[in-house]
Amino acid sequence: MEYRTLGRSGLRVSVLGVGTWQLAGPVTIDGRPDGYADPGHGHVVRLIGSLGELGINLIDTSPVYGDGEGERRVGDAIRGRRDAWVVVTKFGLARGSAGEAVLTAKPSEIRSWLEGSLGRLSTSYVDVYLIHHSRLAPDLEPTMRALEDLKKGGLIRFAGVSSDDITLLHELERIAPIEVVLFSNSLLRRPVRIYEVLKRQRAGALVRGVFEQGRLGGHYGAAAPRFGAEDFRSHAADPSDFTRYSALGRLAERCGMTTAQLAVRYVLDLEHTHSIVLGSDTLERYREAIDAAALAPLGAAQRAKIDRLVETLQEPERR
């Protein structure tokens, strides 16, 4: 397993991390599914343990995943091996008592958010604590001061944001140095302005969405998928998207990879990427990604072919 330094934090993280949205079980928010089918508590605990044995040391979760079940499963999985893991969790987005989305991160509430997470994670500290949504109060300075107080108290080690909102990133950048950003990046998504922030801030870069919710996973051919009622994609995704990108499979074969491996290798080769947070509930998919991480970087000619094909496949979206 390759390890990289997470920006200015100095944390050494595996280039692949465990994402727990898919591991937390179903949850309904605002009357719609906002999770995935439940792989089972025992399966998740065993999976995380196996991934730790394979060298993965970063795990990402949130109070909203499974309405807290994601954090509880992480806590059970890493019990007795807490020091071997870099634990990332978040605040500001949760499921309310009536099933509504709760989006708030008032400075006075942040300690309470954290204490809830620490209890579910069965730990006394979090390595990286992230703001989990962009609809915060206009004045972020008190929020950042509250996070600094938590650092001084030893409850968190580093702080940052989980967001693709460039306006929020610019506002945070104005207030204080950004330590870590979790953001979306893939073969289909090139957030250049976020790259610029990362470079200026020398921030740690955690990448999500490499498989684009399965579009780049290589599982779908000519037949559009059908998602179960508990799967958020049943209402949030266009099934035709999952077949459109199947053409990448032929190019991946010529590169000696699967489609999923091509998706992983492409993002790992970007200079800002420190760790890719993968979402999968199977050991086989993680092994596939680990094999991709062990491959040589893509050459310039290969990347150019990939870029041209992706541009062609995305053309229908632009019409």
C-alpha positions in Angstrom: 0.0 0.0 0.0 1.2 3.5 -0.9 1.0 6.3 1.7 1.0 10.0 1.1 1.2 13.0 3.4 -2.2 14.7 3.9 -1.2 18.3 3.1 0.1 20.4 5.9 -1.4 18.0 8.5 1.6 15.7 8.3 -0.7 12.7 8.6 0.4 9.7 6.6 -2.6 8.2 4.8 -3.1 5.3 2.5 -3.9 6.3 -1.0 -7.2 4.5 -0.7 -9.6 5.1 2.2 -12.8 3.5 3.4 -16.1 5.4 2.7 -18.9 4.4 5.0 -22.0 5.9 3.4 -22.6 2.6 1.6 -21.8 0.6 4.8 -24.2 2.4 7.1 -27.6 1.0 6.0 -30.7 2.7 4.7 -32.0 6.1 6.0 -34.9 8.2 4.8 -34.5 12.0 4.9 -37.3 14.4 3.9 -39.3 11.4 2.7 -36.7 10.1 0.3 -34.1 7.3 0.6 -30.7 8.8 1.4 -28.5 5.7 1.7 -28.1 2.2 0.5 -29.4 -1.3 1.3 -27.9 -2.6 4.5 -24.9 -5.0 4.0 -25.2 -5.9 7.7 -23.4 -4.9 10.8 -21.2 -8.0 11.1 -20.2 -7.8 7.4 -19.2 -4.2 7.7 -17.1 -4.8 10.9 -15.3 -7.7 9.2 -14.8 -5.8 6.0 -13.2 -2.8 7.7 -10.9 -5.2 9.7 -9.8 -6.9 6.5 -9.1 -3.6 4.8 -7.0 -2.6 7.7 -5.0 -5.8 7.3 -4.5 -4.9 3.6 -2.9 -1.6 4.7 -5.7 0.9 4.4 -5.6 3.3 7.3 -8.1 6.1 6.5 -11.8 5.8 7.1 -14.5 8.5 6.5 -17.9 8.7 8.1 -20.6 11.1 9.2 -23.5 11.3 11.8 -25.9 11.3 8.9 -24.8 8.0 7.4 -27.5 5.5 8.5 -28.6 8.1 11.1 -25.5 7.4 13.2 -25.1 3.7 12.4 -22.1 4.4 10.1 -20.1 5.9 13.0 -21.2 3.1 15.4 -20.0 0.5 12.9 -16.7 2.2 12.5 -16.3 2.3 16.3 -17.0 -1.4 16.6 -14.6 -2.2 13.7 -11.6 -0.3 14.9 -12.0 -1.0 18.6 -8.6 -2.1 20.0 -6.8 -0.7 16.9 -7.8 3.0 17.1 -4.2 4.2 16.8 -3.8 2.4 13.4 -6.6 4.5 11.8 -7.0 8.0 10.6 -10.6 8.7 11.4 -12.5 11.4 9.5 -16.0 12.5 10.5 -18.2 15.5 10.0 -20.8 17.9 11.5 -23.6 20.1 10.2 -25.8 17.6 8.4 -28.0 15.1 10.2 -31.5 13.5 10.3 -33.9 15.3 12.6 -36.5 13.6 14.9 -39.2 14.0 12.3 -37.0 12.6 9.5 -36.1 16.0 8.1 -32.7 17.2 7.0 -31.0 19.2 9.8 -28.4 21.6 8.4 -26.8 23.7 11.0 -23.3 24.3 12.4 -23.7 27.1 14.9 -20.5 27.5 16.9 -22.3 26.8 20.1 -23.5 23.4 18.7 -20.2 22.1 17.4 -19.0 20.5 20.7 -22.3 18.7 21.0 -22.0 17.4 17.4 -18.5 16.2 18.2 -19.4 14.6 21.5 -22.2 12.6 19.8 -19.7 11.3 17.2 -17.1 10.5 19.8 -19.6 8.4 21.7 -20.7 6.5 18.6 -17.1 6.0 17.4 -16.0 4.9 20.9 -13.0 7.2 20.7 -11.6 10.2 22.6 -10.6 12.1 19.5 -11.1 12.5 15.8 -8.2 12.9 13.4 -10.0 15.1 10.8 -13.3 17.0 11.5 -15.1 18.4 8.5 -17.9 20.9 7.9 -20.5 18.8 6.0 -22.6 21.3 4.1 -22.3 24.7 2.5 -25.4 26.4 3.9 -23.7 27.9 6.9 -24.2 31.3 8.5 -22.5 34.1 6.5 -20.0 34.7 9.3 -17.7 31.6 9.5 -15.2 33.1 11.8 -16.9 31.9 15.0 -17.1 28.4 13.5 -13.4 28.3 12.8 -12.6 29.6 16.3 -14.8 26.8 17.8 -12.8 24.2 15.8 -9.5 25.7 17.0 -10.8 25.4 20.6 -11.5 21.7 20.0 -8.0 21.3 18.6 -6.5 22.9 21.7 -8.6 20.5 23.9 -7.2 17.5 22.0 -10.7 16.4 20.8 -9.8 16.9 17.1 -6.4 17.0 15.4 -7.2 18.8 12.1 -10.3 20.5 10.6 -11.6 21.2 7.2 -14.6 21.0 4.9 -16.5 18.4 2.9 -17.9 20.4 0.0 -17.8 21.1 -3.7 -18.9 24.7 -3.1 -16.1 26.9 -4.4 -17.8 30.0 -2.8 -17.6 28.4 0.6 -14.0 27.4 0.1 -13.0 30.9 -0.9 -14.7 32.3 2.2 -13.0 29.8 4.4 -9.7 30.6 2.7 -10.2 34.3 3.5 -10.7 33.5 7.2 -8.1 30.9 8.0 -5.8 28.3 6.5 -7.7 25.3 5.2 -6.2 22.0 6.4 -8.3 19.3 4.6 -10.9 19.3 1.8 -13.1 16.3 0.9 -14.5 16.9 -2.6 -15.8 15.2 -5.7 -13.3 14.3 -8.5 -13.4 11.7 -11.2 -12.8 11.0 -14.9 -16.1 12.9 -15.5 -15.5 15.8 -13.1 -12.5 18.2 -13.1 -13.0 20.8 -10.4 -10.1 23.1 -11.5 -11.0 25.9 -9.1 -10.9 23.5 -6.1 -7.4 22.4 -7.3 -6.3 26.0 -7.2 -7.5 26.3 -3.6 -5.7 23.1 -2.6 -2.5 24.4 -4.1 -2.6 27.8 -2.5 -3.5 26.3 0.9 -1.2 23.3 0.7 -4.3 21.5 2.0 -4.9 17.8 2.4 -7.0 16.4 -0.5 -9.5 13.6 0.1 -11.3 12.6 -3.1 -14.8 11.1 -3.2 -17.0 10.1 -6.1 -14.3 8.4 -8.2 -16.9 5.7 -9.4 -19.6 8.4 -9.9 -22.1 6.4 -7.9 -21.4 3.3 -10.1 -21.3 5.0 -13.5 -17.6 4.2 -13.7 -17.7 0.9 -11.8 -17.8 -1.3 -14.9 -20.9 -3.2 -13.7 -23.3 -2.0 -16.3 -23.4 -2.7 -20.0 -26.4 -2.3 -22.4 -29.0 -2.9 -19.7 -29.9 0.0 -17.5 -29.7 -0.8 -13.8 -32.7 -1.0 -11.4 -32.0 0.3 -7.9 -33.9 -0.9 -4.9 -36.2 1.3 -3.0 -33.7 1.8 -0.2 -31.0 3.0 -2.6 -30.9 6.8 -3.0 -30.1 6.4 -6.7 -33.6 5.1 -7.2 -34.8 8.7 -7.3 -31.5 10.7 -7.8 -30.0 9.1 -10.8 -30.7 8.6 -14.5 -30.3 4.9 -15.3 -29.2 5.7 -18.9 -26.1 7.4 -17.4 -24.9 4.0 -16.1 -24.8 2.5 -19.6 -23.4 5.5 -21.5 -20.0 5.1 -19.9 -19.7 1.4 -20.6 -17.6 2.4 -23.6 -14.8 3.1 -21.3 -14.4 -0.6 -20.7 -12.8 -1.2 -24.1 -10.2 1.6 -23.5 -9.5 0.3 -20.0 -8.8 -3.2 -21.5 -6.2 -1.6 -23.8 -4.6 0.0 -20.8 -4.5 -3.4 -19.0 -7.2 -2.5 -16.5 -10.8 -2.8 -15.6 -13.0 0.3 -15.9 -13.0 0.7 -12.1 -9.2 0.5 -12.1 -9.0 3.1 -14.8 -11.2 5.4 -12.8 -9.0 4.9 -9.7 -5.6 5.2 -11.5 -6.7 8.3 -13.4 -7.5 10.3 -10.2 -4.5 8.8 -8.2 -2.2 10.3 -10.8 -3.4 13.8 -10.3 -0.8 15.8 -8.3 -3.3 17.1 -5.7 -4.7 13.7 -4.7 -3.7 12.3 -1.3 -6.3 9.7 -0.7 -9.4 8.4 -2.6 -12.3 7.6 -0.3 -14.0 4.6 -1.9 -17.6 3.6 -1.5 -18.1 -0.2 -1.7 -19.5 -2.9 0.5 -17.3 -5.7 -1.0 -13.7 -6.8 -0.3 -13.4 -7.7 -4.0 -14.0 -4.1 -5.2 -11.4 -2.8 -2.7 -8.9 -5.4 -3.9 -9.5 -4.3 -7.4 -8.7 -0.7 -6.4 -5.6 -1.8 -4.5 -4.3 -3.5 -7.6 -5.0 -0.3 -9.6 -3.0 1.7 -7.0 0.0 -0.7 -7.5 0.0 -0.1 -11.3 2.3 2.4 -13.0 0.9 5.8 -13.6 -0.9 6.4 -16.9 1.1 7.9 -19.7 0.4 11.2 -21.3 -0.9 9.6 -24.5 -3.2 7.3 -22.5 -4.6 10.2 -20.5 -5.3 12.1 -23.7 -7.2 9.2 -25.2 -9.3 8.9 -22.0 -10.0 12.6 -22.0 -11.1 12.6 -25.7 -13.4 9.6 -25.1 -15.0 11.1 -22.0 -15.6 14.3 -23.8 -17.4 12.4 -26.6 -19.5 10.4 -24.1 -20.5 13.6 -22.3 -21.6 15.4 -25.4 -25.3 14.4 -25.0 -25.3 16.2 -21.6 -24.2 19.4 -23.3 -26.9 19.5 -26.0 
